[in-house]
Amino acid sequence: MLVLAYTNRAVDELCEAINAAFGCKDENSCNYIRVGSELSCAEAYRDRLLQNISEKASNRESLRTTIRKTRIVVSTLASINGKPELFSLKKFDVAIIDEASQILEPQIIGLLPRFDKFIMIGDHHQLPAIVLQKKQVAAIHEPELTGAGITSCAHSLFERLLRNCVGNNWTHAYTQLTIQGRMHEQIAAFPSTHFYPQALLSAKEWQAQPWRSSFPETGNVFLQHVSKSRIAFFSTEQLPPQSTSSKTNTPEAEIVAEVIRSVATVYAHDRRNFDPRNIGIIAPYRNQIALIKHKLEKAGIPAYENIMVDTVERFQGSQCDVIIISFCVNKPYQLHFLCNLNDEGTVDRKLNVSLTRARQQLFMVGNRQILKKHPVYATLMEFLKEKTVVLEATGINP
């Protein structure tokens, strides 16, 4: 079996899932091989890299035997395409392709004939493959191609096959997963009801449990909501951006740092393990990402350099216990960049990815009045208002 994903971060997640499913405690109990390099592989899975297994093999025949006996091989698409010799050593019956909606058709189509069967797992309501061409340039008009469902160079094979299956009522060939095991149900509530035709159901008991903390009541708005809430939105509409650049927002960066400092404080009080690697910060601009990192250092956040701070595009395929989103929208025109709508204009795929990265807690920071000028965000703001989790940041000095 060959298990593929587009990004190394997604492959790390797959390795973690395999470890959890099969109880991999050491290299002798883990029966999978990862194709790739140490630079692009999380440290926890480097012992399963093909190059490291090769170095430990006593001879070539021993290595061939190990490869033949190993039932699962995990890789990015780029890495496996760089190891064509692997297919001469091992016959793969099945390919499972995760995050398939991110993979363009030419990137995968030549690989699929090597397998008896392939299974694609993806979400066309989340971010598609990155394409630099404009929509009108990527459009395809040749009747032979459009007749096969190939209408744009920017569409993934996953999206085309799904569209063909739905259009032809080939219910035997596709299905929609409606049970999710990542998010607490309070975090899943908005994307579940606004972005998907069927509401997502929770798989585990903890996903319905309230957030429990013995931290005392406090007048500090950050400590109060970190200790009592699964989800909160801090609005900065009455705080000036304090920057000449539209791609940074100092109050937002300071609030992000204060939220994380509050997480560390609450976790210490509750004797929870504060692991910065389980915290993620999503921001739309590199400038804002750099500013947030500076504020984390200035705030004295423990091991702040291990906190993942990145764009939503880089976060797809990842998950963290706590996610903080800095929307960094200072002017209405920035809403166009912030959003990535599906063809029907009903789903903002960037927002969907951002909201669905968190397992335990989700905190958002942004200018509510500007965000409300976009219909999708207006719906989100109304939803949060009904849940009484929208907080004015007036007069807060983190």
C-alpha positions as CSV (number, residue, x, y, z in Angstrom):
1,M,0.0,0.0,0.0
2,L,1.3,3.4,-0.9
3,V,0.0,6.4,1.1
4,L,0.5,9.8,-0.5
5,A,0.0,13.4,0.4
6,Y,1.0,16.7,-1.3
7,T,2.9,18.3,1.6
8,N,5.5,17.1,4.1
9,R,3.4,18.4,6.9
10,A,0.5,16.3,5.8
11,V,2.7,13.3,5.5
12,D,3.9,13.9,9.1
13,E,0.2,13.8,10.2
14,L,-0.2,10.5,8.3
15,C,2.8,9.0,10.1
16,E,1.4,10.1,13.4
17,A,-1.9,8.5,12.5
18,I,-0.2,5.2,11.5
19,N,1.8,5.2,14.8
20,A,-1.4,5.7,16.8
21,A,-3.3,3.0,14.9
22,F,-0.7,0.3,15.0
23,G,1.0,1.1,18.3
24,C,4.4,1.9,16.9
25,K,6.6,2.3,20.0
26,D,10.0,1.7,18.3
27,E,11.5,0.9,15.0
28,N,10.9,-2.8,15.4
29,S,7.2,-2.5,15.9
30,C,6.6,0.1,13.1
31,N,5.9,-1.7,9.8
32,Y,6.0,1.3,7.4
33,I,8.6,3.2,5.4
34,R,8.7,6.9,4.7
35,V,10.2,8.2,1.5
36,G,11.8,11.7,1.8
37,S,14.7,13.6,3.4
38,E,15.5,14.4,7.0
39,L,15.2,18.1,6.3
40,S,11.5,17.7,5.4
41,C,10.5,15.1,7.9
42,A,9.6,15.6,11.6
43,E,12.2,14.2,14.0
44,A,9.7,11.6,15.4
45,Y,9.5,9.8,12.1
46,R,13.1,10.0,10.8
47,D,13.9,6.5,11.8
48,R,11.3,5.3,9.3
49,L,13.0,7.2,6.4
50,L,14.0,4.9,3.5
51,Q,17.5,6.4,3.5
52,N,18.0,5.7,7.2
53,I,16.7,2.1,6.9
54,S,19.0,1.7,3.9
55,E,22.0,2.7,6.0
56,K,21.2,0.2,8.7
57,A,20.7,-2.7,6.2
58,S,23.6,-5.2,6.3
59,N,23.5,-5.7,2.5
60,R,21.4,-5.0,-0.6
61,E,19.4,-8.3,-0.3
62,S,18.5,-7.4,3.3
63,L,17.3,-4.0,2.1
64,R,15.2,-5.6,-0.7
65,T,13.7,-8.0,1.8
66,T,12.8,-5.2,4.2
67,I,11.1,-3.2,1.4
68,R,9.2,-6.2,0.1
69,K,7.9,-7.2,3.6
70,T,6.9,-3.6,4.6
71,R,3.2,-3.3,3.8
72,I,2.9,0.5,4.0
73,V,5.0,3.1,2.3
74,V,4.3,6.8,3.0
75,S,5.5,9.7,0.9
76,T,4.8,13.1,-0.7
77,L,4.0,13.0,-4.4
78,A,7.3,14.8,-5.2
79,S,9.4,12.3,-3.2
80,I,7.8,9.2,-4.7
81,N,8.2,10.6,-8.2
82,G,11.9,11.0,-7.4
83,K,12.2,7.3,-6.5
84,P,10.9,5.4,-9.6
85,E,13.3,2.5,-8.8
86,L,11.0,1.7,-5.7
87,F,8.4,0.3,-8.1
88,S,10.8,-2.2,-9.5
89,L,11.4,-3.5,-6.0
90,K,7.8,-3.6,-4.8
91,K,4.4,-4.1,-6.3
92,F,1.7,-1.8,-4.7
93,D,-1.9,-3.0,-5.0
94,V,-3.5,0.1,-3.6
95,A,-2.7,3.9,-3.5
96,I,-4.4,6.1,-0.9
97,I,-4.0,9.8,-1.7
98,D,-4.8,12.2,1.1
99,E,-5.4,15.9,0.6
100,A,-6.2,14.9,-3.0
101,S,-8.0,18.2,-3.8
102,Q,-4.6,20.0,-3.7
103,I,-3.1,17.9,-6.5
104,L,-3.4,19.0,-10.1
105,E,-4.2,16.3,-12.7
106,P,-0.8,16.3,-14.5
107,Q,0.9,15.8,-11.1
108,I,-0.8,12.5,-10.4
109,I,-2.2,11.0,-13.6
110,G,1.0,9.3,-14.7
111,L,1.4,7.5,-11.3
112,L,-2.1,6.0,-11.0
113,P,-1.7,3.2,-13.7
114,R,0.9,1.6,-11.4
115,F,-1.9,0.5,-9.0
116,D,-4.8,-1.9,-9.2
117,K,-6.9,0.5,-7.2
118,F,-6.6,4.0,-5.9
119,I,-8.6,5.8,-3.2
120,M,-8.6,9.6,-3.1
121,I,-9.5,11.5,0.1
122,G,-10.0,15.2,-0.2
123,D,-12.2,18.2,0.5
124,H,-13.1,20.5,-2.4
125,H,-14.5,22.9,0.2
126,Q,-11.0,23.6,1.4
127,L,-8.0,25.1,-0.4
128,P,-7.4,23.8,-4.0
129,A,-4.1,23.4,-5.7
130,I,-2.0,26.5,-6.0
131,V,-2.3,27.9,-9.6
132,L,-0.8,31.1,-10.8
133,Q,-2.9,31.4,-13.9
134,K,-6.0,33.5,-13.9
135,K,-9.3,31.7,-14.0
136,Q,-10.1,32.7,-17.6
137,V,-6.6,31.6,-18.8
138,A,-6.9,28.2,-17.1
139,A,-10.3,27.6,-18.6
140,I,-10.6,24.8,-21.2
141,H,-13.0,25.0,-24.2
142,E,-12.1,22.0,-26.4
143,P,-15.2,19.8,-26.7
144,E,-13.3,16.5,-26.4
145,L,-11.9,17.6,-23.0
146,T,-15.0,19.3,-21.6
147,G,-17.0,16.2,-22.5
148,A,-14.8,14.3,-20.1
149,G,-15.3,16.8,-17.4
150,I,-11.9,18.6,-17.9
151,T,-13.0,22.2,-17.8
152,S,-10.0,24.0,-16.2
153,C,-6.3,23.4,-15.8
154,A,-6.7,24.7,-12.2
155,H,-9.0,21.8,-11.2
156,S,-7.7,18.7,-9.4
157,L,-8.3,15.2,-10.7
158,F,-10.2,14.6,-7.4
159,E,-12.6,17.5,-8.2
160,R,-13.2,16.3,-11.7
161,L,-13.8,12.7,-10.7
162,L,-16.1,13.7,-7.9
163,R,-18.1,16.0,-10.3
164,N,-18.4,13.2,-12.8
165,C,-19.5,10.7,-10.1
166,V,-22.2,13.1,-8.8
167,G,-23.4,14.1,-12.2
168,N,-23.7,10.5,-13.3
169,N,-25.1,9.2,-10.0
170,W,-22.2,6.8,-9.6
171,T,-22.9,6.4,-5.9
172,H,-20.8,3.2,-5.8
173,A,-17.7,5.3,-6.6
174,Y,-17.8,8.1,-4.0
175,T,-19.0,8.9,-0.6
176,Q,-19.0,11.8,1.8
177,L,-17.5,11.4,5.2
178,T,-19.7,13.0,7.9
179,I,-17.9,12.0,11.1
180,Q,-14.9,14.0,12.2
181,G,-12.6,13.2,15.1
182,R,-10.5,16.4,15.2
183,M,-12.5,19.3,16.5
184,H,-14.6,19.9,19.6
185,E,-18.2,20.3,18.5
186,Q,-18.3,24.0,19.4
187,I,-15.4,24.6,17.1
188,A,-17.0,22.5,14.3
189,A,-20.4,24.1,14.6
190,F,-20.0,26.9,12.1
191,P,-18.1,25.1,9.3
192,S,-20.3,22.1,9.8
193,T,-23.6,24.0,9.2
194,H,-22.4,26.6,6.8
195,F,-19.8,25.0,4.5
196,Y,-21.0,21.4,4.2
197,P,-24.2,20.0,2.8
198,Q,-24.5,17.4,5.6
199,A,-23.7,18.4,9.1
200,L,-20.5,16.9,10.5
201,L,-20.9,14.5,13.5
202,S,-18.4,14.0,16.2
203,A,-16.6,10.7,16.6
204,K,-15.5,10.8,20.2
205,E,-17.0,11.6,23.6
206,W,-14.5,14.4,24.5
207,Q,-15.8,16.4,21.5
208,A,-19.0,17.1,23.4
209,Q,-17.5,17.8,26.8
210,P,-17.3,21.4,28.2
211,W,-13.9,23.0,28.7
212,R,-12.9,22.4,32.3
213,S,-10.5,24.6,34.2
214,S,-10.2,25.4,37.9
215,F,-8.7,28.8,37.1
216,P,-10.5,31.4,39.3
217,E,-12.8,34.1,37.9
218,T,-10.8,37.1,36.8
219,G,-11.2,40.6,35.3
220,N,-8.5,39.8,32.7
221,V,-10.5,39.2,29.5
222,F,-7.8,36.9,28.1
223,L,-7.4,34.7,31.1
224,Q,-11.1,34.6,31.6
225,H,-11.9,33.3,28.1
226,V,-8.9,31.0,27.8
227,S,-9.9,29.3,31.0
228,K,-13.6,29.1,30.3
229,S,-14.2,29.1,26.6
230,R,-13.6,26.8,23.6
231,I,-14.0,29.7,21.1
232,A,-13.8,33.5,21.3
233,F,-13.4,36.4,18.9
234,F,-11.5,39.5,20.0
235,S,-12.5,42.6,18.0
236,T,-10.0,45.3,17.4
237,E,-12.3,47.8,15.6
238,Q,-11.6,50.6,18.1
239,L,-7.8,50.0,18.2
240,P,-5.8,51.7,15.4
241,P,-3.5,49.3,13.4
242,Q,-0.4,51.4,14.5
243,S,1.3,50.6,11.3
244,T,1.9,52.3,7.9
245,S,1.7,48.9,6.2
246,S,-1.6,47.3,5.4
247,K,0.1,43.9,5.9
248,T,0.7,44.3,9.7
249,N,-1.5,45.1,12.6
250,T,0.3,45.6,15.9
251,P,-2.7,45.4,18.3
252,E,-3.6,42.0,16.7
253,A,-0.1,40.7,17.2
254,E,0.0,41.8,20.8
255,I,-3.4,40.2,21.5
256,V,-2.2,37.0,19.9
257,A,0.9,37.0,22.2
258,E,-1.3,37.8,25.2
259,V,-3.7,34.9,24.4
260,I,-0.8,32.5,24.3
261,R,0.6,33.8,27.5
262,S,-2.8,33.3,29.1
263,V,-2.9,29.7,27.7
264,A,0.5,29.1,29.4
265,T,-0.8,30.6,32.7
266,V,-4.0,28.6,32.7
267,Y,-2.3,25.3,31.7
268,A,0.2,25.8,34.5
269,H,-2.6,26.4,37.1
270,D,-4.5,23.3,35.8
271,R,-1.3,21.2,35.7
272,R,-1.8,20.6,32.0
273,N,1.2,20.1,29.7
274,F,1.9,23.3,27.9
275,D,3.5,22.2,24.6
276,P,4.2,25.1,22.2
277,R,4.2,22.6,19.3
278,N,0.4,22.1,20.0
279,I,-0.3,25.8,19.4
280,G,-0.7,27.3,15.9
281,I,-1.1,30.8,14.7
282,I,-2.6,31.6,11.3
283,A,-2.0,35.0,9.6
284,P,-2.5,36.1,6.0
285,Y,0.8,38.0,5.5
286,R,4.5,37.3,6.0
287,N,4.9,40.7,7.5
288,Q,2.2,40.0,10.2
289,I,3.8,36.6,10.8
290,A,7.2,38.2,11.5
291,L,5.6,40.8,13.8
292,I,3.7,38.1,15.7
293,K,7.0,36.1,16.2
294,H,8.6,39.3,17.5
295,K,5.7,39.9,20.0
296,L,5.9,36.3,21.2
297,E,9.6,36.7,21.9
298,K,9.0,40.0,23.6
299,A,6.2,38.5,25.8
300,G,8.5,35.9,27.1
301,I,6.4,32.9,25.8
302,P,8.2,29.7,26.8
303,A,9.8,28.0,23.8
304,Y,8.0,30.4,21.5
305,E,10.1,29.4,18.6
306,N,8.3,26.0,18.6
307,I,4.9,27.6,18.0
308,M,3.8,27.2,14.4
309,V,3.1,30.7,12.9
310,D,2.2,30.5,9.2
311,T,-0.2,31.3,6.4
312,V,-3.4,29.2,6.0
313,E,-2.0,27.7,2.8
314,R,0.8,26.2,4.9
315,F,-1.6,25.0,7.6
316,Q,-3.8,22.8,5.4
317,G,-3.3,19.2,6.5
318,S,-2.2,20.3,10.0
319,Q,-3.9,20.4,13.3
320,C,-3.1,21.9,16.8
321,D,-4.8,21.8,20.2
322,V,-5.1,25.6,20.2
323,I,-5.4,27.8,17.0
324,I,-5.3,31.6,17.0
325,I,-6.2,33.4,13.8
326,S,-5.0,37.0,13.1
327,F,-7.1,38.2,10.2
328,C,-5.0,41.4,9.8
329,V,-7.6,43.2,7.6
330,N,-7.0,46.9,8.0
331,K,-8.9,48.1,4.9
332,P,-12.0,46.7,3.1
333,Y,-10.1,46.0,-0.1
334,Q,-8.0,43.4,1.7
335,L,-11.1,41.1,2.0
336,H,-10.5,40.1,-1.6
337,F,-7.1,38.6,-0.7
338,L,-8.4,37.2,2.6
339,C,-11.0,35.0,0.8
340,N,-10.9,32.1,-1.6
341,L,-14.4,31.4,-2.7
342,N,-15.6,28.2,-4.4
343,D,-17.1,28.4,-7.9
344,E,-20.5,28.8,-6.4
345,G,-19.4,31.6,-4.1
346,T,-20.9,29.9,-1.0
347,V,-17.8,28.6,0.7
348,D,-14.7,30.6,1.7
349,R,-12.1,27.9,1.5
350,K,-9.4,29.8,3.3
351,L,-11.8,30.5,6.2
352,N,-12.9,26.9,6.3
353,V,-9.3,25.6,6.6
354,S,-8.5,28.2,9.3
355,L,-11.5,27.3,11.4
356,T,-11.0,23.6,11.2
357,R,-7.3,23.3,12.3
358,A,-8.1,23.5,16.1
359,R,-8.8,20.5,18.3
360,Q,-9.5,22.0,21.7
361,Q,-9.7,25.8,21.5
362,L,-10.1,28.5,18.8
363,F,-9.4,32.2,19.2
364,M,-9.8,34.8,16.5
365,V,-8.5,38.4,16.4
366,G,-9.7,41.0,13.9
367,N,-11.7,44.1,13.0
368,R,-15.3,42.9,13.1
369,Q,-16.7,46.0,11.3
370,I,-14.4,45.5,8.3
371,L,-14.9,41.7,8.2
372,K,-18.7,42.1,8.2
373,K,-18.5,43.8,4.8
374,H,-17.9,40.4,3.2
375,P,-21.1,38.2,3.2
376,V,-19.3,35.0,4.4
377,Y,-17.6,36.9,7.3
378,A,-20.9,38.7,8.1
379,T,-22.5,35.3,8.6
380,L,-19.6,34.2,10.9
381,M,-19.8,37.4,12.9
382,E,-23.6,36.9,13.4
383,F,-23.0,33.3,14.4
384,L,-20.3,34.3,17.0
385,K,-22.5,37.1,18.3
386,E,-25.3,34.6,18.9
387,K,-22.9,32.5,20.9
388,T,-21.8,35.6,22.9
389,V,-18.2,35.0,22.2
390,V,-17.4,38.4,20.4
391,L,-15.4,40.6,22.7
392,E,-14.4,44.2,22.2
393,A,-10.7,44.9,22.6
394,T,-11.3,48.5,23.7
395,G,-8.9,49.7,26.3
396,I,-7.0,46.4,26.5
397,N,-3.2,46.9,26.7
398,P,-1.6,43.5,26.4
